[in-house]
């Protein structure tokens, strides 16, 4: 790479800013490549919008702002990563009592919702009633009740699936299904919960089977039935059963990890989104990040139209933060995510940057190694 003169002035190409050469008086010395400029550890494309792709992915680590922003998808507060690490360290200390641990976690219960909050309340009550009891003992006590409830529900599902499978015309396919259902029922009755419930083995087997073209209606009926099963992420008894053989750290991780701040790639990496480009990143709770997975944002907004308001609020908070002297290393961030969000939502989401005090040109000029 040779040292050449470039300038931080911007022209517009395809409604996106791009670098252009400028007067020598304004030139700055940067390292040049055939495709753009390498400024310190960050690549700036000369043909498209600045990607700000970092050699070090930590550049896109916005998580330190978890306490300043709310989840961009739900508008709810998030657990900072440092708090998550602190609670996990507490879980690993042998001298710390389980009652103490649960009470520490309970300090953050206002950040929690769903089944995890129900689990927290249940264990907090049990451990406060019996000071000497442990998380493992509470789980062992509750396990038979929870497993029995799940077993009854699952056996009903198996019976319903048998009726659906009877409609399969291909005898070989029908027998394969029946064999899978026989195995599932046997594991349930024997109490082999890891295969029957905890690992969801048989659901996966049934969903992956080759139905054949003539059995598409059967496939749809089976999939619909399986979707009605209790899931670990939204069922109290499933949470208990999954925790049966878990360590204390695994239990705590399962309890709090859904609410930890995470980096959400607006355009999923699997769909071609930049993994380390901050222009493709927003902050959301881990729960929403997992649920969205690689679903395009435009599709996600169709399922969750309320997220439009939360994304607008998130963007407003970013602008307020920068206008008040914060995020000095990311002054160009609101301009970049505005383009990305509006493009990925097919303009269903409109963001207003007019109240941003720093101009777009000055914001990009601030980008330094």
BADO-356474 format. One line per 5 residues: number of its first residue (from 1); their letters; for each residue y, x, z of N, C-alpha, C. Coordinates in steps of 0.001 Angstrom, whole numbers, plus 500000, padded with zeros to 6 digits. Atoms other than C-alpha are relative to their C-alpha. Layout:
<atoms>
NUM> A> Y,X,Z,Y,X,Z,Y,X,Z; ...
</atoms>
This chain:
<atoms>
1> XXXXX> 498806,500842,500000,500000,500000,500000,501244,500877,500000; 498765,499247,500092,503446,501272,499096,501124,499294,500754; 498828,500587,499367,506733,500742,500923,500986,499594,498924; 499035,500492,500989,509079,498573,498857,501013,499125,500703; 498950,500859,499448,512226,496546,499413,499720,498545,499676
6> XXXXX> 500131,501447,500155,511793,492822,499984,501094,499357,500841; 498962,500703,499255,514083,490166,501410,499470,498668,500513; 500418,501282,499431,513604,487142,503658,500844,498852,499443; 499326,501158,500577,515280,484729,501247,498940,499151,499313; 501050,500925,500428,513447,481662,500061,500458,499158,498825
11> XXXXX> 499764,500952,501077,513263,479680,496858,498977,498892,500167; 500919,501129,499876,511447,476389,496354,499118,499933,498770; 500963,500112,501079,508297,476115,494290,498962,498975,500426; 500927,501091,499672,506191,472949,494244,500288,499424,501391; 499573,500583,498722,508212,471633,497198,499583,500846,501206
16> XXXXX> 500354,499104,498900,507136,474650,499276,500857,501266,499876; 499187,498785,500096,509253,477714,500145,499172,501195,499569; 500711,498776,500369,508293,481023,498595,500994,501163,500001; 499156,498818,499975,509626,484578,498778,500588,500296,498627; 499425,499539,501265,512003,485834,496108,500763,501296,500265
21> XXXXX> 499241,498765,499841,513668,489155,495500,501479,499667,500145; 498588,500285,499746,517305,489379,496596,500835,501265,499824; 499101,498862,500144,520289,491672,496630,499540,501174,500859; 500444,498805,499284,519624,495222,497717,500646,500121,501371; 499308,499901,498720,522186,494906,500515,499260,499276,501121
26> XXXXX> 500697,500805,499002,520006,492316,502252,498534,500397,500150; 501425,499681,500060,516697,494028,501613,499488,500563,501322; 500668,499415,498834,514256,494905,504367,498758,500722,499525; 501159,499217,500404,511451,497427,504212,498738,499408,500613; 501276,500554,499573,507987,495904,504403,498887,500652,499208
31> XXXXX> 501150,499501,500735,504506,496885,503317,499590,498959,498976; 500267,500963,501062,503654,495293,499989,498554,500043,499537; 501303,500094,500658,500379,494088,498488,500223,499296,498669; 499868,500657,501293,499687,492613,495050,500337,498515,500151; 499832,501446,499838,499787,489104,496487,501129,499619,500952
36> XXXXX> 498932,500355,499087,502642,489337,498942,500412,501150,500883; 499467,499000,499088,503944,491179,501962,499214,500010,501291; 500656,499862,498708,502183,492510,505034,501036,500481,500989; 498969,499682,499018,504729,492406,507839,499320,500181,501351; 500737,499758,498769,503150,494073,510857,498554,499585,499820
41> XXXXX> 501390,500455,500120,499878,492195,511333,499914,498660,499288; 499988,501338,500586,500891,489088,509391,500243,500064,498497; 499881,500043,501447,500473,488367,505695,500907,498855,499572; 499118,501024,500540,503265,486486,503892,499803,499967,498490; 500276,500119,501424,502320,485221,500442,501294,499961,499213
46> XXXXX> 498805,500013,500838,504831,485802,497639,499955,498884,498972; 500144,501035,501023,503514,482951,495490,500011,498598,500586; 500051,501318,499379,503075,480095,497941,500800,500011,501279; 499320,500039,498716,504453,478997,501272,499457,501108,500894; 500502,498957,499102,504226,481673,503967,498831,499485,500820
51> XXXXX> 501196,500464,499293,500716,481326,505337,499976,500514,501430; 500010,499388,498682,501391,483549,508351,498574,500207,500480; 501388,499730,499622,497729,484509,508328,499947,501314,500756; 499990,498824,499134,497200,486941,511145,498673,500724,499965; 501214,499214,499860,494719,489775,511274,499386,499725,501372
56> XXXXX> 500438,500316,498648,494524,488916,514960,500109,498494,500239; 499949,501452,499828,493556,485228,515478,500767,499558,501233; 499266,500366,498790,495278,485338,518886,501431,499568,499680; 498659,500414,500391,498530,484846,516972,500130,498485,500027; 499981,501460,500056,497588,481193,516606,499653,499370,501340
61> XXXXX> 500367,500517,498694,496926,480833,520321,501196,499295,500628; 498926,500806,499443,499299,478032,521269,499655,499468,501382; 500491,500635,498776,497247,477167,524330,500881,500249,501215; 499149,499715,498846,499773,478767,526669,501068,498925,500190; 499014,501071,499899,502025,475766,525940,499367,498668,500413
66> XXXXX> 500721,501222,499632,499460,473266,527263,500783,499131,500973; 499261,500767,499005,501705,472263,530162,501322,499451,499469; 498736,500458,500584,504719,471742,527880,499807,498799,499079; 500260,501068,500970,503102,469396,525370,498869,499101,500457; 501118,500911,499777,500793,466405,525476,499119,500015,498754
71> XXXXX> 500953,500017,501113,497725,465975,523274,500612,499302,498787; 499376,500536,501211,498927,465408,519711,499304,498748,499477; 500738,501178,500470,496260,462733,519154,500026,498829,500974; 500078,501074,499008,496362,460774,522428,501272,499838,500828; 498818,500050,499162,499673,461579,524101,499700,500231,501466
76> XXXXX> 500417,499757,498623,497727,462491,527261,500168,501473,500368; 499889,498623,499540,498212,465602,529376,498666,500718,499848; 501195,499189,500223,495773,468467,528885,499829,501019,501126; 500325,498968,499016,494046,470907,531218,500245,501356,499353; 499729,498685,500586,495397,474408,530591,498746,500867,500056
81> XXXXX> 501181,499142,500065,492897,477107,529694,499880,500853,501258; 500030,499198,498767,493890,479160,532752,499443,499179,501161; 500545,500871,498955,493128,476167,535008,498502,499814,499814; 501429,500119,500309,489792,475713,533259,499242,501239,500493; 500636,498757,499559,488934,479377,533907,499942,500084,501524
86> XXXXX> 499933,499992,498533,490008,479033,537550,498900,499111,500592; 501014,500929,499488,487747,476005,538121,498584,500511,499727; 501311,499444,500318,484829,477724,536384,499670,501170,500938; 500206,498907,499040,485308,480766,538647,499614,499451,501372; 500345,500642,498726,485229,478485,541690,498554,499534,499989
91> XXXXX> 501376,500500,500125,481976,476999,540407,498984,501129,500131; 500916,498865,499939,480462,480488,540277,499950,500685,501356; 499973,499364,498670,481323,481419,543870,498995,499325,500929; 501063,500543,499148,478322,480973,546139,500530,499533,501354; 499486,500342,498676,480396,480833,549325,500778,498688,499988
96> XXXXX> 499218,501226,500114,482442,477893,548025,499077,498780,500061; 500869,501175,499883,480897,474562,549110,500221,499059,498829; 499900,500952,501112,480207,471875,546528,501050,498929,500275; 498964,500975,499633,482431,469450,548425,501380,500566,499681; 498741,499319,500296,485272,471967,548175,500276,500024,498503
101> XXXXX> 499875,499886,501449,484643,472430,544474,500408,498666,499385; 499695,501319,500548,484665,468710,543674,501407,499555,500388; 498647,500357,499560,487833,468220,545730,501072,500771,499235; 499079,499221,500837,489514,471018,543756,500139,499353,498626; 499979,500637,501313,488543,469354,540486,500747,498669,500062
106> XXXXX> 499359,501305,499838,489764,466007,541829,501524,500082,499968; 498549,499828,500069,493294,467447,541982,500523,499774,498578; 499610,500153,501407,493307,467183,538180,499457,498699,499401; 500629,501224,500499,491776,463705,537951,500940,499162,499137; 499073,500780,500826,494973,462262,536441,499940,500419,498530
111> XXXXX> 500158,499544,501388,494161,464311,533328,498715,499473,499376; 501335,500375,500451,490684,462821,533069,499906,498504,499709; 500294,501395,500281,489380,459568,531620,498542,499877,499574; 501362,500200,500496,486147,458043,530385,498941,500211,501052; 501159,499899,499115,482744,458683,531854,500140,501166,500974
116> XXXXX> 499836,498843,499126,483757,462062,533298,500761,499634,501275; 499249,500436,498821,486244,460374,535632,499100,499189,500927; 500954,500766,499187,483542,457949,536803,499035,500927,500734; 500917,499029,499390,481204,460891,537461,500691,500740,501140; 499244,499296,498966,483908,462763,539402,500135,499138,501255
121> XXXXX> 499841,500908,498862,484577,459731,541630,498677,499819,500747; 501320,500196,499399,480833,459241,542220,499608,501201,500863; 500394,498797,499262,480173,462853,543274,500950,500267,501165; 499027,499797,498917,483371,463048,545329,499644,499106,501192; 500370,500931,498932,482316,459963,547298,498724,500473,500723
126> XXXXX> 501287,499588,499414,478744,461221,547829,500145,501255,500855; 499854,498735,499265,479797,464709,548940,500899,499857,501222; 499152,500232,498834,482494,463402,551285,499258,499226,501089; 500817,500744,499036,479986,461048,552928,499078,500950,500746; 500916,499024,499398,477572,463927,553513,500529,501414,499714
131> XXXXX> 499346,498696,500180,479399,467237,554018,499035,501112,499597; 500965,498937,500258,476215,469295,553776,499273,499831,498675; 500686,500272,501261,475013,467738,550537,500558,500884,498878; 499582,499191,501142,475195,469621,547212,500009,499155,498734; 499965,500688,501296,475869,468616,543609,498582,499776,499495
136> XXXXX> 501379,500111,500477,472221,469305,542786,499238,498919,500758; 500685,501006,499192,471001,467111,545647,500446,498586,499634; 499488,501307,500426,473253,464225,544599,499388,499607,498654; 500596,500259,501312,471955,464551,541045,498534,499618,500131; 501428,500279,499797,468317,464638,542193,499787,498606,500596
141> XXXXX> 500115,501322,499373,468880,461522,544310,500260,498879,498990; 499612,501038,500958,470518,459586,541476,499110,499993,498762; 500763,499847,501252,468227,460847,538685,498968,498892,499764; 501018,501034,500270,465300,458360,539141,500609,498659,499576; 499343,501266,500354,467663,455372,538995,500580,500064,498586
146> XXXXX> 499375,499859,501319,469558,456679,535975,498955,500105,498898; 501033,499841,501020,466429,457728,534103,499285,498681,499730; 500689,501281,500160,464761,454375,534722,500840,499027,499167; 499112,500867,500784,467799,452504,533343,499979,500388,498528; 500024,499522,501384,467845,454677,530238,498651,499722,499347
151> XXXXX> 501336,500215,500540,464091,454398,529794,499829,498555,499531; 500109,501416,500377,464261,450597,529754,500782,499718,498715; 499176,500209,501204,467089,450655,527184,499346,500630,498770; 500605,499289,501125,465321,453193,524990,498711,499328,499538; 501246,500689,500373,461986,451348,525090,500296,498730,499209
156> XXXXX> 499582,501182,500764,463771,448217,523885,500394,500385,498577; 499596,499511,501325,465234,450226,521015,498775,500370,499171; 501235,499631,500693,461798,451638,520122,499294,498746,499468; 500647,501248,500413,460385,448101,520009,500743,499357,498834; 499202,500562,501093,463236,446924,517796,499782,500782,498701
161> XXXXX> 500215,499155,501178,462706,449873,515447,498630,499753,499377; 501338,500306,500543,459022,449003,515088,500082,498795,499060; 499836,501172,500854,460043,445626,513700,500693,500336,498692; 499289,499594,501225,462416,447286,511223,499082,500801,499091; 500894,499124,500766,459831,449885,510147,498921,499204,499268
166> XXXXX> 501015,500834,500654,457350,447110,509315,500419,499547,498615; 499489,500427,501306,459581,446281,506344,499990,501107,498950; 500064,498893,500963,459113,449707,504729,498805,499786,499068; 501041,500295,500990,457147,449223,501527,499051,501173,499781; 500816,498803,500218,455911,452794,501111,499156,500270,501240
171> XXXXX> 500912,499894,498858,452816,453083,503341,500102,501359,500694; 499926,498667,499410,453102,456865,503848,501266,500163,500840; 498731,499918,499273,456743,456608,504873,499922,499176,501273; 500113,500898,498844,455974,453689,507192,499171,500643,501115; 500863,499355,499008,453196,455639,508944,500707,501174,500688
176> XXXXX> 499234,498889,499411,455494,458651,509454,500967,499470,501066; 499090,500610,499039,458012,456388,511172,499267,499547,501247; 500766,500513,498860,455390,454763,513341,499523,501138,500901; 500446,498834,499227,454078,458192,514398,501146,500538,500863; 498834,499531,499241,457607,459236,515443,500293,499056,501158
181> XXXXX> 499737,500985,498945,458069,456008,517400,498940,500059,501096; 501076,499855,499010,454677,456459,519096,500278,501183,500924; 499691,498800,499216,455700,459965,520213,501155,499765,500951; 498824,500299,499183,459044,458711,521487,499613,499133,501199; 500428,500909,498934,457454,455885,523477,499135,500729,501033
186> XXXXX> 500879,499258,499097,454840,458241,524930,500806,500911,500916; 499155,499129,499189,457482,460724,526105,500792,499212,501037; 499255,500847,499067,459505,457916,527686,499129,499562,501175; 500898,500498,498959,456522,456540,529598,499492,501120,500898; 500484,498864,499211,455370,459998,530711,501117,500637,500837
191> XXXXX> 498876,499409,499269,458845,460861,531955,500452,501321,499445; 499559,498761,500640,459378,463717,529512,501430,499798,499492; 498631,500408,500340,463125,463084,529587,500706,500977,499063; 499326,499026,500868,464130,466306,527819,499792,499675,498527; 500278,500371,501390,462433,465197,524620,500486,498592,499694
196> XXXXX> 499730,501410,500267,462981,461465,524993,501479,499645,500028; 498606,500398,499805,466618,461333,526110,500949,501183,499899; 499016,498940,499840,468303,464580,526994,500311,500725,498693; 499795,499249,501230,467819,466350,523676,500132,499103,498769; 499865,500951,501114,467911,463183,521515,499112,500383,498808
201> XXXXX> 500865,499475,501060,464994,464642,519546,499583,498931,498997; 500556,501003,500902,463603,461419,518152,501059,499300,499156; 498924,500537,500834,466936,460031,517019,500228,500884,498786; 499779,499056,501091,467384,463186,514946,498862,499953,498989; 501161,500079,500901,463855,462925,513528,500116,498782,499093
206> XXXXX> 499904,501230,500773,464387,459331,512421,501140,500045,498989; 498851,499946,500898,467799,460040,510923,499789,500959,498833; 500224,499004,501048,466516,463006,508907,498841,499654,499062; 501160,500349,500828,463450,461260,507456,500419,499555,498601; 499757,500395,501385,463220,460649,503729,499626,498529,499826
211> XXXXX> 500236,501447,500079,463620,456893,503263,499464,499565,498634; 500337,500472,501339,463205,456638,499502,501010,498946,499568; 498973,500905,500532,465454,454572,497230,499735,498542,500352; 500327,501414,499763,463591,451333,497865,500172,499603,501467; 499921,500291,498568,464166,451621,501630,501403,500186,500561
216> XXXXX> 498631,499759,499545,467961,451941,501790,500476,498979,501028; 499607,501023,499036,468410,448643,503640,499352,500269,501359; 500680,499638,498756,465848,449809,506213,500729,501168,500658; 499253,498843,499493,467719,453097,506560,501274,499547,500714; 498764,500503,499414,470957,451223,507234,499732,499296,501331
221> XXXXX> 500351,500734,498781,469257,449001,509852,499611,500960,501130; 500415,499008,498995,467703,452013,511631,501211,500769,500524; 498802,499268,499588,470978,453953,511658,500877,499153,500917; 499188,500911,499198,472822,450930,513031,499411,499835,501408; 500675,500148,498705,470239,450530,515814,500153,501261,500847
226> XXXXX> 499889,498727,499275,470345,454215,516762,501414,500224,500531; 498612,499836,499558,474151,454105,517021,500287,499225,501284; 499818,500781,498782,473761,451580,519818,499385,500618,501232; 500632,499328,498854,471873,454015,522042,501049,500580,500942; 499081,499340,499049,473515,455322,525228,500158,501474,499628
231> XXXXX> 499731,498611,500348,475170,458662,524484,500487,500767,501224; 499574,499192,498848,475787,461540,526929,501512,499990,500209; 498542,499910,499889,479509,461449,526155,500646,498710,500474; 499352,501254,499587,480059,457814,527097,499130,499148,500918; 500903,500757,499155,477291,456802,529491,499743,500771,501298
236> XXXXX> 500160,499371,498688,477137,457556,533232,498572,500492,500222; 501397,499624,499760,473326,457571,533412,499565,501161,499106; 500315,498871,500894,473080,459896,530406,500548,501302,500572; 499396,498816,499393,475438,462329,532158,499121,500509,501139; 500860,499621,498871,473215,462308,535262,498711,500640,499499
241> XXXXX> 501277,499496,500524,470023,462829,533247,500178,501379,499374; 499746,498698,500628,471542,465701,531269,500267,501078,501047; 499648,499038,498950,472626,467330,534546,498821,500351,500899; 501164,499844,499126,469140,467243,536057,499674,501471,500265; 500378,498590,499845,468359,470924,535461,501168,500953,499742
246> XXXXX> 498826,499170,500278,471922,472186,534988,500392,500832,501216; 499413,499204,498920,473474,474959,537022,501332,499364,500398; 498721,500555,499546,476655,474240,538979,501093,500252,498957; 498996,499677,501023,478733,476002,536328,499847,499104,498771; 500230,500883,501151,477117,473963,533532,500494,498587,500300
251> XXXXX> 499577,501328,499590,477782,470768,535464,501530,499892,499945; 498535,500013,499969,481464,471627,536028,500565,500097,498584; 499545,499857,501376,481895,472710,532420,499903,498675,499256; 500202,501294,500664,480488,469392,531204,501008,498966,500503; 499095,500955,499377,482790,467550,533588,501448,500184,499542
256> XXXXX> 498576,499760,500263,486113,469228,532716,500318,500446,498572; 499713,499437,501328,485731,470778,529246,500592,498995,498997; 499390,500926,500974,486609,467534,527352,501518,499915,500081; 498566,500189,499800,490153,467709,528756,500784,501300,499899; 499349,498693,500143,490879,471391,528176,500757,500038,498676
261> XXXXX> 499207,499859,501219,493607,472170,525655,499220,500821,498974; 500686,499247,501058,492232,473334,522313,500885,500062,498765; 499290,499853,501272,493559,474516,518972,499318,499118,498966; 500528,500879,501035,493068,471775,516405,500518,500471,498649; 499605,499648,501358,493066,472874,512772,500245,498708,499232
266> XXXXX> 499629,501243,500674,494931,470112,510943,499118,499797,498776; 500980,500004,501091,492933,470932,507839,498832,500855,500459; 501156,499311,499426,489445,471853,509027,499647,501263,499227; 500398,498740,500631,488228,475389,508354,498935,499757,498937; 501079,500303,500942,485183,473904,506639,500534,499412,498688
271> XXXXX> 499392,500601,501187,487524,472115,504217,501018,500917,499338; 499103,499032,500626,489464,475260,503372,501259,500296,500786; 498823,499731,499189,492030,475278,506169,499978,501398,500584; 499912,498649,499434,493278,478622,507502,499643,499974,501477; 500458,499965,498606,491565,479514,510772,501042,500612,500925
276> XXXXX> 499073,499273,499131,494281,481838,512071,501455,499799,499602; 498627,500290,500383,497369,480342,510462,500579,498955,500935; 499411,500925,499042,499591,478730,513055,500609,498789,499307; 499468,501138,500757,500997,476498,510309,498950,498908,499818; 501086,500970,500114,497617,474725,510411,499506,499558,501385
281> XXXXX> 500479,500216,498630,497443,474350,514209,500893,499067,500816; 499326,500806,498995,498368,471729,516781,499146,500021,501265; 500723,500013,498735,497330,471239,520415,499445,498605,500285; 500637,501266,499618,494854,468509,521351,498985,500270,501107; 501080,499850,499025,492286,467879,524079,498708,500325,499260
286> XXXXX> 501275,499635,500626,488832,469300,523368,499212,498767,499573; 500746,501227,500312,487369,465764,523423,500375,499470,498618; 499543,500510,501296,489505,464659,520466,499686,500985,498877; 500339,498977,500995,488884,467951,518671,498539,499858,499568; 501421,500167,500301,485097,467456,518920,499771,498735,499170
291> XXXXX> 500232,501281,500664,485283,463819,517826,500483,500017,498559; 499467,499952,501369,487446,464504,514786,499162,500918,499123; 500815,499032,500743,485337,467491,513729,500736,500410,498722; 499358,499605,501249,486052,468195,510034,500467,498798,499181; 499497,501181,500689,487170,464648,509173,501437,500245,499543
296> XXXXX> 498616,499828,500460,490322,464790,506983,500952,499169,500850; 499050,500672,499116,493405,463817,508977,500393,498628,499471; 499636,501297,500580,494275,461012,506556,498949,498943,500316; 501091,500918,499659,490853,459435,507202,500015,499693,501483; 499955,500174,498551,491185,459978,510951,501089,499010,500401
301> XXXXX> 498902,500908,499677,494516,458123,510993,499675,498555,499633; 500429,501357,500349,492903,455136,509296,499170,499397,501130; 500823,500464,498882,490441,454918,512194,500827,499890,501287; 499174,499971,498784,493101,455715,514826,501479,499963,499607; 498602,500079,500450,496482,454441,513531,501018,500317,501092
306> XXXXX> 499086,499712,498891,498006,454892,517014,500358,501485,500069; 499740,498561,499953,497847,458654,516471,501275,500393,499262; 498749,499727,500707,500836,458463,514137,501127,500174,501018; 498960,499949,498972,503078,457768,517151,499856,501258,500860; 500229,498825,499149,501472,460540,519239,500355,501295,499275
311> XXXXX> 499647,498815,500786,501881,463095,516442,501515,500135,499876; 498534,499969,500067,505544,462138,516090,500598,500461,501329; 499540,499577,498675,506012,462556,519858,499750,501483,500214; 500340,498575,499888,504258,465936,519759,501034,500832,499238; 499035,499276,500823,506586,467062,516966,501374,500006,500660
316> XXXXX> 498714,500094,499300,509633,465848,518920,500041,500978,501172; 500055,499075,498875,508500,467867,521960,500136,501452,499540; 499879,498644,500559,508160,470997,519796,501461,500310,499703; 498581,499805,500330,511725,470546,518529,500829,500164,501269; 499269,499901,498730,513045,469959,522068,499779,501359,500655
321> XXXXX> 500337,498712,499395,511235,473075,523284,500782,501126,499333; 499296,498944,500737,512775,475265,520556,501512,499878,500186; 498554,500198,499803,516241,473717,520921,500459,500451,501377; 499672,499578,498641,516120,474571,524623,499684,501473,500258; 500175,498554,499882,515393,478237,523921,498574,500468,500172
326> XXXXX> 501401,499621,499857,511596,478192,524088,499347,500337,498670; 500807,499683,501186,508884,479268,521636,500726,500948,499037; 499189,499109,500832,511063,482118,520385,499182,500735,498947; 500845,499314,500984,508106,483722,518634,499494,499052,498912; 500503,500998,500950,507370,480467,516756,501116,499091,499496
331> XXXXX> 498866,500830,500397,510796,479253,515589,499765,499273,498674; 500294,500613,501302,509421,478471,512128,498858,498994,500078; 501165,500871,499820,506474,476493,513566,500267,498544,499618; 499789,501406,500366,508065,473005,513280,500146,499765,498507; 499878,500159,501451,508922,473566,509625,498633,500067,499330
336> XXXXX> 501328,499834,500598,505398,474690,508854,499081,498813,500284; 500926,501108,499702,503479,471961,510693,500498,498694,499399; 499470,501206,500669,505808,469315,509240,499425,499895,498593; 500545,500004,501369,504712,470312,505745,498501,499707,500017; 501455,500156,499945,501051,470558,506723,499607,498582,500393
341> XXXXX> 500358,501335,499521,500923,467264,508642,500315,498926,498967; 499630,501026,500998,502768,465252,506003,499095,500080,498774; 500877,499845,501161,500636,466710,503220,498589,499501,500310; 501376,500361,499658,497303,466229,505030,499836,498515,500346; 500075,501443,499735,498153,462638,505995,500423,499189,498776
346> XXXXX> 499588,500651,501249,499193,461879,502412,501277,499191,500205; 498679,500565,499712,502705,461123,503671,499962,498695,500787; 500046,501152,499092,501485,458383,506031,500766,500332,501274; 499266,499525,498839,503114,460480,508725,501290,500651,499518; 498697,499448,500371,506849,461172,508337,500637,500588,501251
351> XXXXX> 499426,499288,498861,508424,463745,510657,501458,500358,499740; 498562,499756,500124,512146,464216,511283,500357,501335,500646; 499620,498674,499486,513337,467819,511625,501509,500169,500064; 498537,499905,500075,517071,466993,511401,500633,500453,501309; 499429,499629,498700,517604,467574,515141,499693,501439,500396
356> XXXXX> 500308,498601,499718,516248,471111,514980,501256,500836,499786; 498724,499280,500045,519181,473408,515734,499955,501224,499090; 500106,498814,500847,517888,476448,513841,499675,499589,498565; 500238,500342,501403,518002,476284,510048,498655,500557,499540; 501296,499555,500511,514868,476738,507986,500048,501470,499614
361> XXXXX> 499889,498599,500428,516099,480020,506523,500036,500936,501202; 499911,499162,498805,517013,481445,509937,498675,500017,500769; 501289,500074,499306,513691,480260,511375,499008,500970,499390; 500929,499083,500663,511720,482209,508773,500453,501452,500133; 499498,498644,499799,513986,485231,509176,499561,500569,501350
366> XXXX> 500355,499570,498648,512993,485319,512844,498583,500544,500094; 501387,499550,499979,509408,486075,511897,499948,501517,499852; 500021,498546,499999,508968,489727,512837,498693,500491,500591; 501224,499404,499460,506099,492032,513643,500157,500213,501482
</atoms>
